[in-house]
Amino acid sequence: MPKSSATPHPTATTPSGGAGVGTSRAGDVFQLLRDGHARTRAELADITGLARSTVGARIEALAASGLIGPAGEAVSSGGRPPSRFAFQPTTRVVLAVDVGATHVLIGLTDLSGKLLSELRESIDISAGPIVVLDVVLGHCQQLLAQSGRHQSELVGIGIGLPGPVEHSTGKPASPPIMPGWDGFDVPAYVQQRFDTNVLVDNDVNIMALGERAVYWPEAEDLLFIKVATGIGAGIISGGLLQRGSDGTAGDIGHVRVPRGGDVLCRCGNYGCLEAMASGPAVAAQLAAGGVPAATGEDVLELARRGNLAAIHAMRQAGRDVGDVLATCVNLLNPSVIVIGGGLSSAGEYLLAGVREIVYQRSLPLATARLRIVQSMATDHAGVLGAGRMVIDYVLSPAGVERLVAEHQTP
């Protein structure tokens, strides 16, 4: 049956205990096992307040779907030891795709988010959606085959794109560096090759999801800032990714910065952060001063070699980013700001400028416990987040119900 590309925000929480928590469906009962801890039928009945016969039926349905399996026996209090059951994340897989302006990174993960294998390829996003997606889908099939996994084990494909995306439909929305992609039905095209769930989002959003899931799981309020060819933010507030009403939340690259003046941005406005602090912008500033630099990669290499002009330019770019983030800190009060993207690999040069301005201009109360750090996921943040986006969808109570229904005997 065709899979839906619409993606409601799942709330896969694990009740801490107590009877009558309203977990009557198999998908609800599964949430109690999603943490990986093995439990008996009796323990699940105590937590949910359901009859043991009802719990037994839910366990059978979940086991038939392959989501859970036997996990040994509990200590007996007399008689036959009770069986325990636990989540089995390795029975299904997810394809996670991070598409950049000039590259694609494809990862295969299990349902715990563990990266099993990956494949990297150079692409040109401006070649258009059909050319790019055909390359991506070919590599997806290759990755599945090399890993010895069958398409029947695939529960979804998550895709991050370097531009605005209408998340509810998976269609790019006027992406500035993606000619021919505007309004293209990415999920429908992918589903011609793979009959599975297809979820699409902006690349910075999935980077925020990936960084948080792996390295900051306790952070309920986190900003992920990508500084590369463009500049954008992924906003996690109250534990949920915030996309905004039209999917453009976090587009900080087109906020005017104090020293922007009459510098023209590709969006048509003047003085935007992206026009001042992105990789190409910093390279252009250096080239204007006689330093040979044409790309963000050139700037990074110069900084690594100790070129003072490049180092100063990187720190100033950090200050420009900090100018915008100071307002974000006062508005959103995050506990963590993660700086990622290609230009962030210069390390402390960029971060020093960001920290300088944020701590200087944000309210003391908002920065008292604020951490501003470099991305630990680095270039894997996107695939980790694309995988997490799918996992949270298919393992939500409603998603589990769909999986269970597919495996029920007619």
N, C-alpha and C positions, 0 to 999 in steps of 0.2 A: 504494500500500500504506500502511496506517496507520503512523504514526511513533511511536516509543517516547517516553514522557515520563520514563522513568527515566534518571538521569544519573550514571554512574560518573565518578570523578575522572580526567580524561584526563591523560596525561603526555606532552605534545607537546614533546619535547626535540630538540635538534639535535646529533647527534654531531659532535665536533670533527675527526674523521678517524681513519684507521687501518682496516685491513681486518678483515673478520669481525665487524661490529658487530651482526649479527643482523637486518638490515633486508631481509627476503625478500619481504614483501607490498608492494603498491602503496601502502598507507597508511603503511608504514614509510619507503619511499623518498621519499614526499611530504614527510616531516618535514625532509629535507635541503634541500628547496626552499622551505620555508615562510618562511625569513628574507628571501625576495625576491631573493637573489643567483642569477644565472643560472649554470647548470652544464651541461657536456656529458655525454653518455652515458659517455664514458671516465672522466671525473672521478667520476661517481656509482659506476661499477664499482670504481674504486680505493678509494673510501671504504667501500663496503659489502662488498667482496670477492665480489660476485656476478658471474656471467658476463655479458658484454656483451649477449648475446642475451636474458638474463633481464631486465636493466635496460631493454633496448629494449622488451620486452613491457610492463613496468610503466609506462614513459613513454607508450606508446600508450594504455594504459588510463586514465591520469591525464589525458591530452590529450582523450580522448573524453568524459570527465566535465566538461571545461571548467575544471578546477582549475589546469592549467598550459598554457602555450603557447610557441611559438617566441620566442626573445629574441636574435635575431641570430646571428652566427657567431663562433667563437673563432679566434684566430690559427692559421693552418695551419703545421704542421711539415713540409709536403710533401704535395702532393695537394689534394684538395677540403677546404676548411675545415669543421671539424665544427660541427654545429648546437648551439646552446645553448637550454636550456629554463628557464623561471622561473614562479613562482606568479603567477596572474592573479586578484587579489582582487576585481576589479570584475565578474566574471561572475555572481556570486551576491549575494544581499542577505539581511539579517536585520532583522526588526522588533523593536525594543527598547522595552519599556513600563515606565514608572515610575509606579505608582499610589500617590498619597498620600491623606491623609484628605479633602482637599478639591480635589484636582487630579489630572490625569494628563498626563504628558509622553510622547509617542510619537516615537521616532526611527527612521529607516531608515539602516542602515549597510551598508558592503560588508564583505568578509571580512578586511580589515585593521583593522576597527573604526572606519574613517573615517565620521563622521556626514554623511550626504548631504542629509537634510532632516528636519524635525521639525514637530510639531503639538502645541499645548498646549490643554487644555480643563478647565474647572471641573467637578468631579463631587462627589458626596457618598457616601463609601464606605459609610455606614450605609444607603444605599438597597438594598443587597443585591447578591449576585454577578451575578444575571441582568441587572438593570438596568445595573449598572456595566460588565460585560463586553460587553453589547450596544453600549453607547456606544463602548467601546474598540475593538471589532472593526470597527464602522462606520468609525471614523477610520483604522484600519489599512488597510482597503480604499481609503479616500480617499487616503491617503498613497502607497500603491503606484501608484494610477492617476495621481496628479499627478506622480509621478516617472517615469512611463513604463515602469515595471517590471511584469512579469507574475508571477502567482502561481507559475508554474513555476520562476522564478528565486529564489524564497524557500526558504531552507534551514532556517529556524527562527524561532520567536518566543520571546523572553525576557521574563519578567514579574516585576517586583518588587512585593511587597505590604507594607503597613504593619502587619505582625503576624507571629507565628510561623508557619512553614511547614514541613510535613514534605516535605523536598526530594525524597525518593525517589519520592513520589507526586504532588507538586505541590498537595497539599491544605492549606489553612490549618488550624492547630491551636489552637483556643480563642483566637482573636485578640480582645483586649479592646475595640478600637474598631471592630470589623467584625461587627455583628450579622447573623446569617444565613449567614456565610461558613464557619463551623466544619465541616470535613470536606467542603466542596464540592469536587467534582472539576474543578478549573479546566482542566487540560490536555484532558480529554475534552470539555468544553463548547467550548473554543476550536477543537478539531479538528473539530467539526461544521461550522465555517465555513472553516477552513484545514487542509488535509491536509499537515501538516508537523510537525517536532519542536516541542514546547512544553515549556519549562523554567520553573519557578516557584521563587522564593526570597524570603526576607525582604529588605526594602528596604535595610537597613544592610549586609547581606552583599554585595549587588550594588554598592552605593556603594564599598565597600572594593575590589572587583574593578576598578571603573572608574577610581578614583583611582590605584590602583597601576599599571594597565596603561598609562595615558597619562602619568602624571607621576613615578612612582617604580618603573619596571620593574626596577631593580637591588635594590630593597628586598625581602629575603626574609622579613623580620619586621616587619609593619606593623599598626597598629591604626587603624581609622577610627571616630571617635566622632560620632554624630549627636545633636545637641542641638536639639530642636524641640518639638513637642507631646509627644513621648516622648523617651526617651534610650536609646540602644543602641550596641553596638560590633560592628564587623565585624573578625574576627581572621584575619590571614594569618600563618601560622607555617611556616617552612621552605619558603616559596614557595607554600603551599597554603591555601586557605580552610578554616577549621576551623568546622564546623557543630555538632559534638557528637553524641552518640548519638541525641538526639531533636530536633535542630535548634534548640535554645535557647541554644547557646553565644553569649556576648556580651551577655546580657540584664542589663547593669549598671544599668539604670534601677531595678531593684528590690533593689539592695544598700543596706543601711542606712548612713546617713551620721551623723557625730558630733553635728551640731546638729539632727538630725531630730526628736528628742523624741517627742511624741505626735501628730505631724502624720499624718493618715490618708491613705494612698495608695489609688488606685482598685483596686489589686490586693487590698486588704483588710488589708495589713500597715501598720506605722507607721514613719515616718522614712525612707522610700525616697528615693533620689537623685532620681527623677522627681518626687516630691511636693515637692521643695525647689528644684530647679534647672531644670526644664523651662520652656518659654515661658509656659504658663498659670499655673504655680506662681509664677514671678517676678512676673507681672502681678498675681496675687492678693495677693502680699506688698506690692506698691506701692499697690494700691487700699486695703488695710487701713491704710496710713499716710497716706491722703488724696491720693495721686497718681492721677490718672485714667488707669487702664490696665485693659483687659479681656482682651487677647490678647498673645501674644508679639510680634506686629507692632507693637502699641502701645508695648511696651517698647523695641523697636529704634528706633522713631521718636523717642521721648523721649531715648534715649541719643544719637542723631545730633544732636539739638537742644541737647545739652549739659546735660540735666537731671541734676543731681548724684545725686539719689536713684536714678534709673535706672542711672546709671553704676556707683554703688556696689553696686546689686543685681546687675548683670551680673558685676561682679568677684567678688562673693560666690558667685554661681552657679558661676563658674569654679573657685573654691576647693573647692566641694562636689564638682564633677566631679573635680578633682585629688585629693581624698581617696580616691576609689575607684580612680583611675588609678595612684596611687602603689603600691598593692598589685599592680595588673596589671603594672606595669613590673617590679617585683621578681619576679613569677611568670613572665612571658613574655619579658622582655628585648627589647622591640621596638627597632628603630633609628629608626622614624618613628611619631609619633602625629599623625594628621590630624583636625582638628576641623571638622566640617561640620554641615549642617542649618540651619534657618532662623535660630536664635539666634546662630549663629556669624558671621553677616554683620555683627554689631556689632564684629567685628575684634578689636583688641587688648584691649578691656575683658575679654572672656571669656577669651581666651588668657592674659592676664597672671595671672589668678587660677589657671588650670590650672597654668601654669609655676611659679608661686610655691610651690604645695603639692607638686607632683611632685618638683621639684628639692630641696625641703627634706626630704621624707620617704622618698624612694626611696634605695636604696643608691648610693653614688657611682660604683661600677663600672658599674651599670646605666644611669646617666644620663650617663656620660662622653662618649658620642657620640650621645646621644638628641636628636632634633629634634622639637619640638612646633610644628606649623604649621597655618595655616588652609587649608581645602580650596581647591585651585586649579581643580578641576572645577566647583565650586559646585553649582548646581541641575542640572547635566548629569551628575553622578557616577552617578546611578541608571541613566539610559539607556545611558551608556557601559558600565557594568557588566553590565546585562542583555544587551547585545549581545555583550560579551566572554564571558559565560557560555555563550551559544549557539555562538559561534565556536570556543571551546576544545573544545566537545563535538563539533561536526561536523567539525573539522579534526584531531581525535585520530586515531591510526592506525585504530581501529575505525570511527570516523565516516567517514573517507575510504573505507574498504573498502565501507561501505554505499552511499556516493555512486557509487563505481565500479560496484558491482553493479547499480545502477539503470540505468546507461547501457550495460551490456554487451548486445551483440546476442544474442538467444535462439538 
